[in-house]
């Protein structure tokens, strides 16, 4: 007979249970460890590719270069400061694509950026007609699109989830223009009742003109005539200007690009007109406008989205001028801001996944500080992706400089009207 101790079965069961629990905890710990390692590795990327869509050739090339320069300055400053920290210091890489100012070319360029270059987001595209099509592509393929400049209302009124616009929309431009006209009697002793519209006929001009007509009705002013024209390739606008002057307006609201804005100003001067001319931040804000017109540009009024005279504007303008040799414009300032908005979203997303970046952009809320370069108290997007806090100014060209004259809290000079045309 063999004698021995009978094992305690309850103890064995408990020991086996403890071993299983310990084993499971070890496995769970290993899984968590490697998951954290994988996440850390995923967050460390060397480059973040960003697509840039602007008209770099064609009749809008001046605007494209100006906008692209704003993007370049922001990217250079971000990369020099350590890149995107949440992605291990990843540098931002620009992939610039030329739209040539053509909607279909812009649409195909957006497709290439998304599918071939694998960009995480796109910034662009200046012309509203191009931006409309390019954002449709971005929406289809769930790629964030930050609109730096393009004002047609419809861009953020289609229910798109991936489109975010920094610039005010056409309705905002028109409302501010007409508000300014309504205050000219107080600002310069010049009452305005009869208003003429003169605009190019792309999405930019037509959408703005529609909003201008509504704003004039809202403020009780009379629209005496509306004249449109095709800007691309135009050589002479004397006939269109003569139609406007024959309607005897108190003021003219124009929506232009560079070449046509110059033709209009020359035609008005040839006709001896001293009627106040207010542009919609079009050709008149380009440095070439003053370069080609000289003293003839003095006195022209225009909406502007940015001014080097507003708080913080001087330092940004100095950096821009040191890099590119010219003053910063609203176009380049908004392009510069667009990159910083994307950088802010990348930091909060901690990822290069487009859906996560889109969610971060939708939650953007930048208050005054080093990351808000535009003259506003806050930058955030409403449910349509529109930056509802953006500001606009009226500036007047004085000795080649765009001087803010309205609203009063940002004005650095007073409005002068007929007395400004001393060269005529």
C-alpha positions in Angstrom: 0.0 0.0 0.0 1.3 3.4 -0.9 0.8 6.2 1.5 0.9 9.9 0.5 -0.7 13.3 1.2 -3.9 13.9 -0.6 -3.7 17.3 -2.6 -5.9 20.1 -1.6 -8.1 20.4 -4.7 -9.6 23.7 -3.7 -6.1 25.2 -3.4 -5.0 23.9 -6.8 -8.1 25.4 -8.4 -7.3 28.8 -6.8 -3.6 28.6 -7.8 -4.6 27.7 -11.4 -7.1 30.7 -11.4 -4.4 33.1 -10.1 -2.0 31.9 -12.8 -4.5 32.4 -15.5 -5.4 35.9 -14.3 -1.7 36.8 -14.0 -1.1 35.5 -17.5 -4.0 37.5 -18.9 -2.7 40.6 -17.2 0.8 40.0 -18.7 -0.7 39.5 -22.2 -2.8 42.6 -21.8 0.2 44.6 -20.7 2.2 43.5 -23.7 -0.6 44.4 -26.0 -0.9 47.8 -24.5 2.8 48.3 -24.6 3.1 47.4 -28.3 0.0 49.4 -29.0 1.5 52.5 -27.4 4.7 51.8 -29.4 2.7 51.6 -32.6 0.8 54.8 -31.8 4.1 56.5 -31.0 5.6 55.3 -34.2 2.4 56.4 -36.1 2.6 59.8 -34.6 6.2 60.2 -35.8 6.1 61.1 -39.5 8.8 62.9 -41.3 6.6 65.0 -43.7 3.0 66.2 -43.8 2.0 66.7 -47.4 -0.3 69.7 -48.1 -1.8 70.5 -51.5 -1.8 74.1 -52.7 -4.1 75.1 -55.5 -3.7 78.6 -57.0 -3.5 80.1 -60.5 0.2 80.3 -61.1 -0.1 81.0 -64.8 -2.6 82.8 -66.9 -4.3 86.2 -66.3 -4.6 85.6 -62.6 -1.0 84.6 -62.0 -0.3 87.7 -59.8 -3.0 86.6 -57.4 -1.7 83.0 -57.4 1.9 84.0 -56.7 0.8 86.4 -53.9 -1.3 83.6 -52.2 1.4 81.0 -52.7 4.0 83.3 -51.1 1.7 83.6 -48.0 1.6 79.8 -47.7 5.4 79.6 -48.2 6.2 82.0 -45.4 3.9 80.2 -42.9 5.4 76.8 -43.8 8.9 78.1 -43.5 8.2 79.6 -40.1 6.4 76.5 -38.8 9.2 74.1 -40.0 11.9 76.4 -38.5 10.1 76.3 -35.2 10.1 72.5 -35.0 7.3 71.4 -37.3 4.1 69.7 -36.1 5.0 68.6 -32.5 2.1 66.1 -32.1 3.6 64.2 -35.1 7.1 64.0 -33.7 8.2 67.3 -35.2 7.1 66.5 -38.8 7.8 69.1 -41.4 5.1 70.4 -43.7 5.7 69.9 -47.4 3.9 72.0 -49.9 2.8 70.4 -53.2 1.8 73.3 -55.4 -0.5 72.7 -58.3 -1.4 75.3 -61.0 -5.1 75.8 -61.7 -4.3 78.2 -64.6 -7.4 79.9 -63.4 -9.6 77.3 -65.1 -12.3 75.3 -63.1 -11.8 72.0 -64.9 -8.0 72.2 -64.6 -8.4 73.0 -60.9 -10.7 70.0 -60.4 -8.3 67.6 -62.0 -5.4 69.1 -60.0 -7.3 68.5 -56.8 -7.9 64.9 -57.9 -4.1 64.4 -58.5 -3.2 65.9 -55.1 -5.6 63.6 -53.3 -5.0 60.3 -55.2 -1.4 60.6 -56.4 0.3 62.9 -53.9 -1.7 61.7 -51.0 -2.0 65.1 -49.4 -3.7 65.4 -46.0 -5.5 68.6 -46.9 -5.7 71.3 -49.6 -5.5 75.1 -49.4 -6.8 77.3 -52.2 -8.0 78.2 -54.7 -8.6 82.0 -55.2 -11.2 82.1 -57.9 -14.7 81.1 -56.8 -15.4 79.2 -60.0 -12.3 77.0 -59.5 -12.9 76.6 -55.7 -16.5 75.4 -56.3 -15.3 72.5 -58.4 -12.2 71.7 -56.4 -14.1 71.5 -53.1 -16.6 69.2 -54.8 -13.7 66.8 -55.4 -12.4 67.2 -51.9 -15.9 66.5 -50.5 -16.3 63.4 -52.6 -13.0 61.9 -51.4 -13.2 63.2 -47.8 -10.2 65.5 -47.9 -10.2 68.7 -45.8 -10.2 71.9 -48.0 -9.3 75.2 -46.4 -10.5 78.1 -48.6 -8.2 81.0 -48.1 -9.7 83.3 -50.7 -12.9 82.8 -52.8 -16.0 84.7 -51.8 -19.0 83.1 -53.7 -21.7 82.4 -51.1 -22.5 79.0 -52.4 -19.0 77.6 -51.5 -20.1 77.1 -47.9 -23.8 76.8 -48.5 -24.0 73.2 -50.0 -23.9 71.2 -46.8 -20.3 70.1 -47.4 -18.5 68.7 -44.3 -14.9 69.0 -45.6 -14.9 72.7 -46.7 -13.7 75.4 -44.4 -13.5 79.1 -45.5 -11.5 81.8 -43.7 -12.5 84.7 -45.9 -15.9 86.4 -45.5 -18.5 85.5 -48.2 -19.9 87.7 -50.9 -22.9 88.8 -48.8 -20.5 90.1 -46.1 -18.5 92.1 -48.7 -21.6 93.7 -50.2 -23.1 94.5 -46.9 -19.9 96.3 -45.7 -19.5 98.2 -48.9 -23.1 99.6 -48.8 -22.8 100.3 -45.0 -19.7 102.4 -45.9 -21.7 104.2 -48.6 -24.4 105.0 -46.1 -21.9 106.6 -43.8 -20.1 108.7 -46.4 -22.4 111.7 -45.6 -21.0 111.6 -42.0 -17.5 110.7 -42.9 -17.0 113.1 -45.8 -20.2 115.2 -46.2 -21.1 113.2 -49.3 -24.6 111.7 -49.4 -25.1 108.6 -51.6 -28.4 107.6 -53.0 -27.8 106.4 -56.6 -25.3 103.5 -57.0 -24.0 101.8 -60.2 -22.5 98.3 -60.3 -19.6 97.4 -62.7 -18.4 93.9 -62.4 -16.6 91.0 -64.1 -19.0 88.1 -65.0 -17.4 85.0 -63.3 -18.7 83.5 -60.1 -16.7 86.2 -58.2 -18.4 89.1 -59.9 -21.9 87.8 -60.3 -22.3 86.4 -56.8 -21.0 89.7 -55.4 -23.3 91.8 -57.6 -26.3 89.8 -56.5 -25.4 90.5 -52.9 -24.7 94.2 -53.6 -28.2 94.5 -55.1 -29.8 93.0 -52.0 -27.7 95.3 -49.7 -28.7 98.4 -51.7 -32.3 97.5 -51.2 -31.8 96.9 -47.5 -30.2 100.3 -47.1 -32.8 102.1 -49.2 -30.4 103.1 -52.0 -31.2 103.1 -55.7 -29.5 100.8 -58.2 -29.3 102.9 -61.3 -27.4 100.4 -63.6 -25.5 97.1 -63.5 -22.9 96.5 -66.2 -21.0 93.2 -66.5 -18.1 92.2 -68.7 -15.7 89.3 -69.3 -12.4 90.0 -67.6 -10.1 87.4 -69.2 -8.4 89.0 -72.3 -10.3 92.3 -72.1 -8.5 95.2 -73.7 -10.8 98.1 -73.3 -13.7 98.9 -71.0 -14.4 102.5 -72.1 -17.9 101.5 -73.4 -18.9 99.8 -70.2 -17.6 102.8 -68.2 -19.6 105.2 -70.4 -22.8 103.3 -69.8 -22.2 103.6 -66.0 -21.5 107.3 -66.2 -24.6 108.0 -68.3 -26.7 106.6 -65.4 -25.4 109.5 -63.2 -24.6 107.5 -60.1 -23.3 109.0 -56.8 -20.9 106.1 -56.4 -19.7 103.1 -58.3 -19.2 99.6 -56.8 -16.8 97.5 -58.9 -15.8 93.8 -58.7 -12.6 93.3 -60.6 -9.4 91.5 -61.2 -6.1 93.3 -61.9 -6.1 94.1 -65.7 -9.8 95.1 -65.8 -9.4 97.3 -62.7 -6.7 99.2 -64.4 -8.7 99.6 -67.6 -11.7 100.9 -65.6 -9.6 103.5 -63.7 -8.0 104.8 -66.9 -11.4 105.0 -68.6 -12.9 107.0 -65.7 -9.9 109.3 -65.7 -10.3 109.8 -69.5 -13.9 110.7 -68.9 -13.0 113.2 -66.2 -15.0 111.4 -63.6 -14.5 112.0 -59.9 -17.3 109.8 -58.7 -16.2 107.7 -55.7 -15.1 104.2 -56.9 -15.2 101.4 -54.4 -13.6 98.0 -55.4 -14.3 94.6 -53.8 -10.7 93.7 -52.8 -10.0 92.7 -56.4 -7.4 94.1 -58.7 -7.0 97.3 -56.7 -5.2 95.6 -53.8 -2.5 94.1 -56.0 0.9 96.0 -55.9 0.8 96.0 -59.7 -2.3 98.3 -59.6 -0.3 101.2 -58.1 2.8 100.3 -60.1 1.0 100.6 -63.4 -1.3 103.5 -62.6 1.0 105.7 -60.5 -0.7 108.8 -59.1 -3.8 107.8 -61.0 -4.4 105.1 -58.3 -4.6 107.7 -55.5 -8.1 108.1 -54.0 -9.5 104.8 -55.1 -11.3 103.0 -52.3 -11.6 99.3 -51.8 -12.6 96.6 -49.4 -9.6 94.9 -47.8 -9.4 91.8 -45.7 -6.1 92.7 -44.0 -4.0 95.8 -43.2 -0.5 96.2 -42.1 -1.8 99.0 -39.9 -4.0 96.9 -37.7 -2.6 95.4 -34.4 0.0 92.7 -35.3 -0.1 93.6 -39.0 3.2 95.5 -39.0 5.3 92.6 -37.7 3.8 90.2 -40.2 4.2 92.7 -43.1 7.9 93.2 -42.2 8.5 89.5 -42.3 6.7 89.2 -45.6 8.5 92.2 -47.1 11.9 90.8 -46.0 11.1 87.5 -47.7 9.4 88.7 -50.9 10.2 92.3 -51.3 6.6 93.6 -51.3 3.9 94.4 -48.7 1.5 91.6 -47.7 -2.0 91.8 -49.1 -5.3 90.3 -47.9 -4.7 87.4 -50.3 -1.3 86.5 -48.9 -2.4 87.1 -45.3 -5.3 84.7 -45.6 -3.1 82.1 -47.2 -0.6 82.5 -44.4 -3.4 82.2 -41.8 -4.8 79.1 -43.6 -1.5 77.2 -43.0 -1.6 78.1 -39.3 -5.2 76.9 -39.0 -4.2 73.6 -40.5 -1.2 73.3 -38.2 -3.4 73.9 -35.2 -5.8 71.2 -36.4 -2.9 68.8 -37.0 -1.6 69.3 -33.4 -5.1 68.6 -32.0 -5.7 65.6 -34.3 -2.3 64.1 -33.6 -2.8 62.3 -36.9 -2.5 62.6 -40.6 -5.8 60.8 -41.2 -8.0 63.1 -43.2 -11.2 62.3 -41.2 -9.5 63.2 -37.9 -8.1 66.4 -39.4 -11.5 67.3 -40.6 -13.0 66.8 -37.1 -10.2 68.9 -35.6 -10.8 71.7 -38.2 -14.5 71.7 -37.4 -13.6 72.3 -33.7 -11.2 75.1 -34.5 -11.5 78.0 -32.0 -8.5 80.3 -32.0 -8.6 83.4 -29.9 -6.4 86.4 -30.1 -2.8 85.4 -29.7 0.3 84.3 -31.7 -1.7 81.9 -33.9 -4.4 84.4 -34.9 -2.9 86.8 -37.5 -6.2 88.2 -38.9 -7.7 91.3 -37.4 -10.5 89.6 -35.4 -11.1 88.6 -31.8 -11.6 84.9 -32.7 -11.4 82.4 -35.5 -13.8 79.6 -35.6 -16.1 77.8 -38.2 -19.9 77.7 -38.0 -21.9 74.6 -39.0 -21.4 75.4 -42.7 -17.6 75.7 -42.4 -17.7 79.5 -42.6 -15.4 81.7 -40.5 -18.2 84.0 -39.2 -15.8 86.2 -37.2 -13.8 87.6 -40.2 -13.5 91.4 -40.5 -13.4 93.7 -43.5 -12.1 97.2 -43.9 -12.4 100.0 -46.4 -9.0 101.3 -47.4 -8.1 104.2 -49.7 -5.0 104.4 -51.8 -2.8 107.3 -50.7 0.6 107.8 -52.3 0.6 104.2 -53.3 -0.3 102.9 -49.8 -3.6 101.2 -48.8 -4.7 103.3 -45.8 -7.6 102.0 -43.7 -10.4 104.6 -43.4 -13.3 102.6 -42.1 -14.6 101.3 -39.7 -13.5 104.0 -37.3 -11.9 101.7 -34.8 -9.4 100.6 -37.4 -9.1 103.8 -39.4 -5.6 105.4 -39.6 -6.8 108.1 -42.0 -9.9 110.1 -43.1 -11.8 109.5 -46.3 -11.1 112.1 -49.0 -13.1 112.1 -52.2 -13.0 114.6 -55.0 -10.1 116.5 -53.4 -7.9 113.3 -53.8 -7.9 113.5 -57.6 -5.2 116.3 -57.7 -3.4 114.6 -60.5 -6.3 115.1 -62.9 
